[in-house]
Amino acid sequence: DPCKWDPEISTGIPGQVECSITEDPNKSADEGTVVELEAESSNVMLYAMGGIITFMLAAILVAMLARQASRKKMMRERALERKAEEQFMDEEERREQWINYYVSNGEFDKARELGWVDPASLPAWKQHEIQQEQALQASIPTMLDLD
């Protein structure tokens, strides 16, 4: 049918036959804007999709920055913890040195204030364990003995 809206012309080649009715006679004036509305809604959809994608990328970026910040914070906390532990170990080492100094000079009261326990006041089984531990430590060769 060369003229789909003209009922009088039913034969011929489209484009060569002249149709008197070229548009749908039942079409209202509002239907012409449907194409425009579809174009506008597709543009709105494109903008909405672009906004959503931008928001998602921003959220990913914020998550990555938060993760990096938490790692930095954890590393700082670990460094502080190591530093505090080193200070405690240094303090403990100094305390042991002072105890040894006081014991070697016979100042047992000052050594007891720092936490020293007189081996003579220990039970016999504890003294035996300490002697065994000392013998074991003495039997372990040092690096100089291995040469």
TORLUM-395731 format. One record per residue (C-alpha): x, y, z; chain; residue number from 1. Coordinates in steps of 0.2 Angstrom, whole numbers. Each point is the difference from the previous one (the first is absolute). Layout:
N
<atom <X, Y, Z>, 'A', NUM> ...
//
This chain:
147
<atom <0, 0, 0>, 'A', 1> <atom <9, 16, -6>, 'A', 2> <atom <-11, 12, 10>, 'A', 3> <atom <-3, -8, 17>, 'A', 4> <atom <-12, 14, 6>, 'A', 5> <atom <-9, 3, -16>, 'A', 6> <atom <-14, -14, -3>, 'A', 7> <atom <-3, 5, -18>, 'A', 8> <atom <17, -4, -6>, 'A', 9> <atom <5, -18, 2>, 'A', 10> <atom <11, -4, -15>, 'A', 11> <atom <16, 8, -6>, 'A', 12> <atom <18, 2, 5>, 'A', 13> <atom <4, 10, 16>, 'A', 14> <atom <8, 17, -4>, 'A', 15> <atom <-7, 0, -18>, 'A', 16> <atom <-19, 1, 5>, 'A', 17> <atom <-6, 17, 7>, 'A', 18> <atom <-10, -3, 16>, 'A', 19> <atom <-13, 12, 6>, 'A', 20> <atom <0, -5, 18>, 'A', 21> <atom <18, -1, 6>, 'A', 22> <atom <-3, -1, 19>, 'A', 23> <atom <-11, -11, 12>, 'A', 24> <atom <-17, 9, 0>, 'A', 25> <atom <-3, -7, 18>, 'A', 26> <atom <16, 8, 7>, 'A', 27> <atom <-3, 13, 13>, 'A', 28> <atom <11, 16, 2>, 'A', 29> <atom <8, -7, 16>, 'A', 30> <atom <7, -15, -8>, 'A', 31> <atom <12, 10, -10>, 'A', 32> <atom <9, 4, 16>, 'A', 33> <atom <2, -18, 5>, 'A', 34> <atom <16, -1, -10>, 'A', 35> <atom <7, 15, 8>, 'A', 36> <atom <-5, -7, 17>, 'A', 37> <atom <9, -16, -3>, 'A', 38> <atom <15, 10, -6>, 'A', 39> <atom <0, 11, 16>, 'A', 40> <atom <-3, -16, 11>, 'A', 41> <atom <15, -9, -8>, 'A', 42> <atom <11, 16, 3>, 'A', 43> <atom <-6, 0, 18>, 'A', 44> <atom <4, -18, 2>, 'A', 45> <atom <17, 3, -7>, 'A', 46> <atom <3, 14, 12>, 'A', 47> <atom <-6, -11, 14>, 'A', 48> <atom <11, -15, -5>, 'A', 49> <atom <15, 12, -1>, 'A', 50> <atom <-4, 7, 17>, 'A', 51> <atom <-2, -17, 8>, 'A', 52> <atom <17, -6, -8>, 'A', 53> <atom <9, 16, 6>, 'A', 54> <atom <-7, -3, 17>, 'A', 55> <atom <5, -18, 0>, 'A', 56> <atom <18, 5, -5>, 'A', 57> <atom <1, 13, 13>, 'A', 58> <atom <-6, -13, 13>, 'A', 59> <atom <14, -12, -5>, 'A', 60> <atom <13, 14, 1>, 'A', 61> <atom <-6, 4, 17>, 'A', 62> <atom <1, -18, 6>, 'A', 63> <atom <17, -1, -7>, 'A', 64> <atom <6, 15, 9>, 'A', 65> <atom <-8, -6, 16>, 'A', 66> <atom <9, -17, -2>, 'A', 67> <atom <16, 9, -2>, 'A', 68> <atom <-2, 11, 15>, 'A', 69> <atom <-5, -15, 11>, 'A', 70> <atom <16, -8, -6>, 'A', 71> <atom <11, 15, 4>, 'A', 72> <atom <-9, 1, 17>, 'A', 73> <atom <4, -18, 4>, 'A', 74> <atom <18, 2, -5>, 'A', 75> <atom <2, 15, 12>, 'A', 76> <atom <-9, -10, 14>, 'A', 77> <atom <12, -15, -3>, 'A', 78> <atom <15, 12, 0>, 'A', 79> <atom <-5, 7, 16>, 'A', 80> <atom <-3, -17, 8>, 'A', 81> <atom <17, -6, -6>, 'A', 82> <atom <8, 16, 7>, 'A', 83> <atom <-9, -2, 17>, 'A', 84> <atom <5, -18, 1>, 'A', 85> <atom <18, 4, -4>, 'A', 86> <atom <-1, 13, 14>, 'A', 87> <atom <-7, -13, 12>, 'A', 88> <atom <14, -12, -5>, 'A', 89> <atom <13, 13, 3>, 'A', 90> <atom <-7, 4, 17>, 'A', 91> <atom <-1, -18, 5>, 'A', 92> <atom <18, -2, -6>, 'A', 93> <atom <5, 15, 11>, 'A', 94> <atom <-9, -7, 15>, 'A', 95> <atom <9, -17, -2>, 'A', 96> <atom <16, 9, -1>, 'A', 97> <atom <-3, 10, 16>, 'A', 98> <atom <-6, -16, 9>, 'A', 99> <atom <16, -9, -5>, 'A', 100> <atom <10, 16, 6>, 'A', 101> <atom <-8, 0, 17>, 'A', 102> <atom <1, -18, 2>, 'A', 103> <atom <19, 0, -4>, 'A', 104> <atom <3, 14, 12>, 'A', 105> <atom <-10, -9, 14>, 'A', 106> <atom <-15, 13, 0>, 'A', 107> <atom <-14, -13, 0>, 'A', 108> <atom <-13, 12, 7>, 'A', 109> <atom <1, 11, -15>, 'A', 110> <atom <1, -15, -12>, 'A', 111> <atom <-16, -7, 8>, 'A', 112> <atom <-9, 17, -3>, 'A', 113> <atom <4, -3, -18>, 'A', 114> <atom <-8, -17, 0>, 'A', 115> <atom <15, -11, 4>, 'A', 116> <atom <-4, -16, 9>, 'A', 117> <atom <14, -7, 11>, 'A', 118> <atom <4, -18, -6>, 'A', 119> <atom <3, -6, 18>, 'A', 120> <atom <-18, 4, 4>, 'A', 121> <atom <-6, -11, -14>, 'A', 122> <atom <-6, -18, 3>, 'A', 123> <atom <13, -13, -4>, 'A', 124> <atom <-9, -6, -15>, 'A', 125> <atom <0, 17, -8>, 'A', 126> <atom <18, 2, 4>, 'A', 127> <atom <3, -17, -9>, 'A', 128> <atom <-9, 6, -15>, 'A', 129> <atom <10, 16, -1>, 'A', 130> <atom <16, -9, 1>, 'A', 131> <atom <-5, -12, -14>, 'A', 132> <atom <-5, 15, -11>, 'A', 133> <atom <17, 8, 4>, 'A', 134> <atom <9, -16, -4>, 'A', 135> <atom <-10, -2, -17>, 'A', 136> <atom <4, 18, -4>, 'A', 137> <atom <18, -3, 3>, 'A', 138> <atom <1, -15, -10>, 'A', 139> <atom <-6, 9, -16>, 'A', 140> <atom <15, 5, -11>, 'A', 141> <atom <2, 18, -5>, 'A', 142> <atom <5, 6, -17>, 'A', 143> <atom <18, 2, 6>, 'A', 144> <atom <0, -18, 5>, 'A', 145> <atom <-5, -6, -17>, 'A', 146> <atom <15, 8, -9>, 'A', 147> 
//
